[in-house]
Amino acid sequence: MEKFDEKEQFARTRKSLIERLADWEDQRTWEEFYQTYWRLIYSVSTKAGLSRDEAFDVVQETVLAVAKQWKKGQVYDPDKGSFKTWLMNITRWRIADQFRNKQRNPAAMNQAGGSLDGDGDHRRTGTIERIEGENGADVLEQVWENEWKTNLTDVAIERVKKLVSPKQYQIFHAYVVKEWDVARVKAELGVSQSQVYLAKHRVGSLLKKEIETLKKEFA
């Protein structure tokens, strides 16, 4: 069976989504929204028990649902809750839709009660009750919270990469993320001690700033 190519599927999903939003204003905003949240929605969907193809369907349908509500002026009300919770609920409903589709299509289920994902792996499939029931909601909320934090950092890193040189980020990544000592960074990357400390300070400061900005934008 052909190996599942996540990058290729991402590109197809993104192209399809942008085409469906083609007649709407401010495509740059929707592109940014997609780039910011697709990994979050995708990751939560797979952890809920969906296959990767199904998770990409959830990504597309969630962004479309948000866009449609936004266009109608039916955006989230800050007085009733956070944007994070609002987006989580929309994602939860789209995940539940996928499980309903599974129940209507028994051929998609294997004899062990799992589904067959894009590269032939048998997985345990969740149920609608896991998503919509009281206990299921608690589980999904915890997964969402964990993935939200990870996604926030990942998006901030991608933004910071555009603000610094590839070399400076490479130094930061080696010293801070990989936790190499200064001597190893100097030897393997051919830089000075002052460059290591400069990269740590500059990239670290920008990263912290971007994370705070994202928290304010999408609290």
Secondary structure, DSSP 8 states (H G I E B T S, - for coil): -----HHHHHHHHHHHHHHHTTTSS-HHHHHHHHHHHHHHHHHHHHHTT--HHHHHHHHHHHHHHHHHHHHTT----TTT--HHHHHHHHHHHHHHHHHHHHHH-GGGB-TTSEEE-TTS-EEE---HHHHHSHHHHHHHHHHHHHHHHHHHHHHHHHHHHTTS-HHHHHHHIIIIIS---HHHHHHHHT--HHHHHHHHHHHHHHHHHHHHHHHHHT-
